[in-house]
Amino acid sequence: MTFVGVRGGKRWAEVDGSGVVRVFDGGAPLDWHVADEERWHSPSSTGGGVRQRAIDGMPVVESKLRVRGGDVVQRVYAVADHGGLVVVEFENDSHSSVAVALTRGDVITQRPPSRQTVPGIDLPAGSIALPLAHGTALRVALPLGDTPAGVDLDALASPTQVSRGWLQVVETASRVVCADEPLASLIADVNSARCQLLIAGIDDPATGPLEALVAGLELVRLGENPYIWIDELVPLAERCFADADRHPRFMLAHAAAGLQSMLARAGETRAVRDAARAWQRAIRRNTPSSGSGWSAAPPGHRIASFEAQLLSLDADNVGVLMPFGFPDAWKGVNFEAHGLAGPMGARIGFAVRWHGENAAVLWESSSADVRLASGVDAAWSNEGKSAGDSLWRVS
């Protein structure tokens, strides 16, 4: 499932692997079927032939259905216009005209749909059918609130515009640049996790206090006002640090860095130092973990799992770059990381360029006062500098 919605909205939709849209309005799912010259194609049926992706990990879901002579492409995304709309766009990238049948008749359409019984396929009552000529596209929409009037579907933002807008938002927290696998897929997954947090918010802290803490701190990194969150997240951090031996170290370290970052953004200099000392006391009661513990869910865990491989805090509140070393699959892969949450609220960035078996590293910190070390080359440190370059010896 992929979440689709708008930032801070109170309702959203989910898109499953077949492109079926479920809006949190209590209504029926919006399923789709396509008729070409030969037969009906139903993506939600077994063997529907759908290839799907979330564009750049953003809440813009593209599903391609194979029909005779090409594909019919469905794209699902949300816009904030008219109180919030889930837009479902269909593009006919085949050689002939097709018909698209939808299982909800209350969708907003640009032109009146056919409400007659659709021949050749058994559909729920109220289903509609829309013609789609070769090389053309059409849009329908489902409201996330009250049904608006006078919606010009053609004037709404395109999938590309929405994806670019989301990418700008998620990269305010941190930005990792790499087009090669496996990093490209991990970056897309982190983008997706951040979008999910922005759309659906954090889970109840009672069911997972550390996950809620990490998720809330991530929302601050994504631009939310730190003052709104301090009263909720500081006590939650104290609770998690008091139970340090019950939590994964990489998650605690990520939370500690995020906490210091939030307090620094709020101008609470003394509180930043207090948070650093609280982290140091907590981690000395916690058994170190041997890895990042990557997991597919929930979103805070996914973000922490990835960023913990790039930067983590040690027991002395030192920021350690690549704390677990380079995974074998990363060796030889050039990448850049910007805006990582470091000690004392500093933002850390570094770039890796491979020279044979060793890594040339360019690094920078928003503060020369924080200490940085390497999990790859024990001889390296930032030596009180805010930027520099070095060749790490990779064993």
KAZI-V844826 format. One record per residue. RES is the residue in three letters. PHI is phi in whole degrees, 0 to 359 (NA if undefined). PSI is psi in whole degrees, 0 to 359 (999 if undefined). Layout:
res:RES phi:PHI psi:PSI
res:RES phi:PHI psi:PSI
This chain:
res:MET phi:NA psi:140
res:THR phi:240 psi:131
res:PHE phi:283 psi:138
res:VAL phi:229 psi:127
res:GLY phi:183 psi:195
res:VAL phi:241 psi:156
res:ARG phi:298 psi:129
res:GLY phi:73 psi:8
res:GLY phi:287 psi:159
res:LYS phi:264 psi:354
res:ARG phi:223 psi:155
res:TRP phi:205 psi:182
res:ALA phi:230 psi:161
res:GLU phi:240 psi:143
res:VAL phi:242 psi:123
res:ASP phi:272 psi:183
res:GLY phi:293 psi:349
res:SER phi:257 psi:359
res:GLY phi:87 psi:11
res:VAL phi:285 psi:131
res:VAL phi:255 psi:128
res:ARG phi:239 psi:111
res:VAL phi:268 psi:139
res:PHE phi:282 psi:59
res:ASP phi:235 psi:6
res:GLY phi:83 psi:358
res:GLY phi:278 psi:174
res:ALA phi:288 psi:156
res:PRO phi:297 psi:152
res:LEU phi:260 psi:101
res:ASP phi:262 psi:160
res:TRP phi:225 psi:149
res:HIS phi:219 psi:148
res:VAL phi:231 psi:132
res:ALA phi:253 psi:123
res:ASP phi:257 psi:199
res:GLU phi:291 psi:343
res:GLU phi:256 psi:316
res:ARG phi:194 psi:177
res:TRP phi:274 psi:142
res:HIS phi:242 psi:127
res:SER phi:241 psi:103
res:PRO phi:303 psi:326
res:SER phi:283 psi:351
res:SER phi:276 psi:157
res:THR phi:301 psi:133
res:GLY phi:76 psi:26
res:GLY phi:292 psi:342
res:GLY phi:77 psi:33
res:VAL phi:268 psi:133
res:ARG phi:248 psi:127
res:GLN phi:230 psi:149
res:ARG phi:207 psi:152
res:ALA phi:264 psi:119
res:ILE phi:298 psi:116
res:ASP phi:55 psi:25
res:GLY phi:78 psi:3
res:MET phi:278 psi:164
res:PRO phi:283 psi:55
res:VAL phi:229 psi:106
res:VAL phi:258 psi:123
res:GLU phi:249 psi:124
res:SER phi:238 psi:126
res:LYS phi:252 psi:125
res:LEU phi:250 psi:124
res:ARG phi:285 psi:125
res:VAL phi:232 psi:179
res:ARG phi:296 psi:124
res:GLY phi:84 psi:12
res:GLY phi:151 psi:218
res:ASP phi:229 psi:153
res:VAL phi:251 psi:126
res:VAL phi:253 psi:126
res:GLN phi:254 psi:134
res:ARG phi:232 psi:130
res:VAL phi:239 psi:130
res:TYR phi:202 psi:176
res:ALA phi:233 psi:150
res:VAL phi:231 psi:157
res:ALA phi:275 psi:349
res:ASP phi:304 psi:146
res:HIS phi:57 psi:35
res:GLY phi:82 psi:7
res:GLY phi:106 psi:122
res:LEU phi:227 psi:139
res:VAL phi:268 psi:116
res:VAL phi:262 psi:132
res:VAL phi:240 psi:114
res:GLU phi:251 psi:138
res:PHE phi:239 psi:134
res:GLU phi:234 psi:131
res:ASN phi:266 psi:100
res:ASP phi:255 psi:41
res:SER phi:242 psi:180
res:HIS phi:273 psi:356
res:SER phi:216 psi:172
res:SER phi:288 psi:152
res:VAL phi:224 psi:174
res:ALA phi:237 psi:140
res:VAL phi:248 psi:123
res:ALA phi:255 psi:136
res:LEU phi:238 psi:141
res:THR phi:270 psi:7
res:ARG phi:235 psi:127
res:GLY phi:271 psi:358
res:ASP phi:265 psi:12
res:VAL phi:290 psi:152
res:ILE phi:278 psi:127
res:THR phi:236 psi:157
res:GLN phi:280 psi:330
res:ARG phi:226 psi:153
res:PRO phi:301 psi:131
res:PRO phi:274 psi:167
res:SER phi:279 psi:126
res:ARG phi:253 psi:12
res:GLN phi:285 psi:161
res:THR phi:302 psi:130
res:VAL phi:277 psi:117
res:PRO phi:286 psi:150
res:GLY phi:88 psi:359
res:ILE phi:205 psi:143
res:ASP phi:267 psi:111
res:LEU phi:237 psi:158
res:PRO phi:297 psi:157
res:ALA phi:300 psi:141
res:GLY phi:90 psi:358
res:SER phi:296 psi:155
res:ILE phi:231 psi:162
res:ALA phi:230 psi:142
res:LEU phi:229 psi:132
res:PRO phi:285 psi:148
res:LEU phi:219 psi:105
res:ALA phi:287 psi:162
res:HIS phi:304 psi:132
res:GLY phi:76 psi:11
res:THR phi:246 psi:172
res:ALA phi:222 psi:157
res:LEU phi:217 psi:158
res:ARG phi:233 psi:147
res:VAL phi:229 psi:169
res:ALA phi:212 psi:150
res:LEU phi:241 psi:129
res:PRO phi:287 psi:145
res:LEU phi:270 psi:354
res:GLY phi:224 psi:220
res:ASP phi:293 psi:148
res:THR phi:292 psi:119
res:PRO phi:275 psi:167
res:ALA phi:247 psi:153
res:GLY phi:68 psi:38
res:VAL phi:278 psi:123
res:ASP phi:265 psi:97
res:LEU phi:297 psi:327
res:ASP phi:291 psi:339
res:ALA phi:273 psi:352
res:LEU phi:286 psi:159
res:ALA phi:300 psi:151
res:SER phi:277 psi:165
res:PRO phi:304 psi:320
res:THR phi:295 psi:317
res:GLN phi:297 psi:318
res:VAL phi:294 psi:317
res:SER phi:298 psi:316
res:ARG phi:296 psi:322
res:GLY phi:297 psi:315
res:TRP phi:297 psi:320
res:LEU phi:298 psi:319
res:GLN phi:299 psi:322
res:VAL phi:291 psi:310
res:VAL phi:292 psi:334
res:GLU phi:279 psi:359
res:THR phi:289 psi:337
res:ALA phi:281 psi:301
res:SER phi:199 psi:163
res:ARG phi:221 psi:123
res:VAL phi:244 psi:130
res:VAL phi:245 psi:118
res:CYS phi:191 psi:131
res:ALA phi:262 psi:357
res:ASP phi:260 psi:151
res:GLU phi:279 psi:151
res:PRO phi:273 psi:358
res:LEU phi:296 psi:323
res:ALA phi:301 psi:318
res:SER phi:291 psi:322
res:LEU phi:294 psi:320
res:ILE phi:298 psi:315
res:ALA phi:298 psi:322
res:ASP phi:292 psi:321
res:VAL phi:295 psi:317
res:ASN phi:303 psi:316
res:SER phi:297 psi:318
res:ALA phi:296 psi:319
res:ARG phi:295 psi:318
res:CYS phi:298 psi:320
res:GLN phi:299 psi:319
res:LEU phi:296 psi:318
res:LEU phi:292 psi:330
res:ILE phi:276 psi:311
res:ALA phi:255 psi:349
res:GLY phi:79 psi:190
res:ILE phi:264 psi:158
res:ASP phi:282 psi:170
res:ASP phi:297 psi:122
res:PRO phi:302 psi:336
res:ALA phi:294 psi:332
res:THR phi:270 psi:341
res:GLY phi:193 psi:84
res:PRO phi:298 psi:320
res:LEU phi:289 psi:320
res:GLU phi:299 psi:317
res:ALA phi:295 psi:321
res:LEU phi:297 psi:310
res:VAL phi:299 psi:319
res:ALA phi:294 psi:316
res:GLY phi:297 psi:318
res:LEU phi:295 psi:328
res:GLU phi:293 psi:323
res:LEU phi:296 psi:325
res:VAL phi:294 psi:317
res:ARG phi:299 psi:332
res:LEU phi:274 psi:7
res:GLY phi:113 psi:357
res:GLU phi:288 psi:154
res:ASN phi:295 psi:119
res:PRO phi:298 psi:329
res:TYR phi:296 psi:330
res:ILE phi:291 psi:330
res:TRP phi:261 psi:341
res:ILE phi:303 psi:312
res:ASP phi:296 psi:335
res:GLU phi:271 psi:319
res:LEU phi:275 psi:328
res:VAL phi:297 psi:311
res:PRO phi:298 psi:325
res:LEU phi:294 psi:321
res:ALA phi:296 psi:318
res:GLU phi:300 psi:320
res:ARG phi:295 psi:315
res:CYS phi:294 psi:319
res:PHE phi:293 psi:326
res:ALA phi:293 psi:332
res:ASP phi:253 psi:38
res:ALA phi:303 psi:325
res:ASP phi:289 psi:353
res:ARG phi:262 psi:356
res:HIS phi:239 psi:153
res:PRO phi:297 psi:138
res:ARG phi:296 psi:320
res:PHE phi:297 psi:326
res:MET phi:290 psi:318
res:LEU phi:298 psi:318
res:ALA phi:296 psi:319
res:HIS phi:295 psi:319
res:ALA phi:295 psi:321
res:ALA phi:297 psi:317
res:ALA phi:294 psi:318
res:GLY phi:295 psi:323
res:LEU phi:296 psi:314
res:GLN phi:297 psi:322
res:SER phi:296 psi:316
res:MET phi:298 psi:315
res:LEU phi:294 psi:324
res:ALA phi:294 psi:320
res:ARG phi:296 psi:329
res:ALA phi:277 psi:359
res:GLY phi:76 psi:18
res:GLU phi:268 psi:76
res:THR phi:298 psi:314
res:ARG phi:296 psi:319
res:ALA phi:296 psi:328
res:VAL phi:300 psi:314
res:ARG phi:296 psi:320
res:ASP phi:296 psi:320
res:ALA phi:295 psi:322
res:ALA phi:296 psi:317
res:ARG phi:292 psi:323
res:ALA phi:297 psi:320
res:TRP phi:298 psi:315
res:GLN phi:297 psi:320
res:ARG phi:294 psi:319
res:ALA phi:293 psi:317
res:ILE phi:289 psi:336
res:ARG phi:287 psi:350
res:ARG phi:259 psi:4
res:ASN phi:246 psi:134
res:THR phi:286 psi:125
res:PRO phi:301 psi:140
res:SER phi:271 psi:154
res:SER phi:269 psi:351
res:GLY phi:202 psi:186
res:SER phi:274 psi:343
res:GLY phi:66 psi:49
res:TRP phi:304 psi:139
res:SER phi:217 psi:153
res:ALA phi:283 psi:343
res:ALA phi:198 psi:162
res:PRO phi:280 psi:183
res:PRO phi:298 psi:317
res:GLY phi:299 psi:321
res:HIS phi:296 psi:318
res:ARG phi:296 psi:318
res:ILE phi:295 psi:312
res:ALA phi:297 psi:322
res:SER phi:300 psi:317
res:PHE phi:287 psi:309
res:GLU phi:293 psi:334
res:ALA phi:295 psi:337
res:GLN phi:282 psi:341
res:LEU phi:263 psi:319
res:LEU phi:204 psi:134
res:SER phi:214 psi:163
res:LEU phi:263 psi:136
res:ASP phi:268 psi:187
res:ALA phi:293 psi:344
res:ASP phi:259 psi:13
res:ASN phi:65 psi:29
res:VAL phi:270 psi:136
res:GLY phi:279 psi:120
res:VAL phi:253 psi:117
res:LEU phi:282 psi:137
res:MET phi:47 psi:61
res:PRO phi:298 psi:334
res:PHE phi:257 psi:13
res:GLY phi:79 psi:182
res:PHE phi:273 psi:120
res:PRO phi:303 psi:149
res:ASP phi:306 psi:322
res:ALA phi:289 psi:344
res:TRP phi:270 psi:344
res:LYS phi:293 psi:131
res:GLY phi:88 psi:357
res:VAL phi:261 psi:120
res:ASN phi:279 psi:140
res:PHE phi:203 psi:165
res:GLU phi:229 psi:145
res:ALA phi:229 psi:131
res:HIS phi:230 psi:144
res:GLY phi:74 psi:25
res:LEU phi:290 psi:147
res:ALA phi:282 psi:116
res:GLY phi:249 psi:188
res:PRO phi:294 psi:149
res:MET phi:59 psi:27
res:GLY phi:81 psi:6
res:ALA phi:289 psi:148
res:ARG phi:258 psi:127
res:ILE phi:245 psi:141
res:GLY phi:222 psi:151
res:PHE phi:203 psi:156
res:ALA phi:232 psi:143
res:VAL phi:242 psi:126
res:ARG phi:232 psi:125
res:TRP phi:276 psi:135
res:HIS phi:238 psi:94
res:GLY phi:64 psi:234
res:GLU phi:271 psi:355
res:ASN phi:249 psi:164
res:ALA phi:242 psi:122
res:ALA phi:275 psi:126
res:VAL phi:239 psi:125
res:LEU phi:255 psi:129
res:TRP phi:225 psi:158
res:GLU phi:207 psi:152
res:SER phi:224 psi:145
res:SER phi:288 psi:350
res:SER phi:219 psi:130
res:ALA phi:282 psi:352
res:ASP phi:278 psi:342
res:VAL phi:276 psi:153
res:ARG phi:260 psi:136
res:LEU phi:237 psi:146
res:ALA phi:222 psi:177
res:SER phi:238 psi:136
res:GLY phi:274 psi:0
res:VAL phi:256 psi:310
res:ASP phi:241 psi:103
res:ALA phi:297 psi:342
res:ALA phi:278 psi:351
res:TRP phi:266 psi:143
res:SER phi:208 psi:168
res:ASN phi:280 psi:349
res:GLU phi:54 psi:39
res:GLY phi:74 psi:14
res:LYS phi:259 psi:156
res:SER phi:265 psi:351
res:ALA phi:198 psi:159
res:GLY phi:169 psi:187
res:ASP phi:217 psi:156
res:SER phi:201 psi:158
res:LEU phi:255 psi:112
res:TRP phi:275 psi:134
res:ARG phi:277 psi:118
res:VAL phi:258 psi:119
res:SER phi:281 psi:999
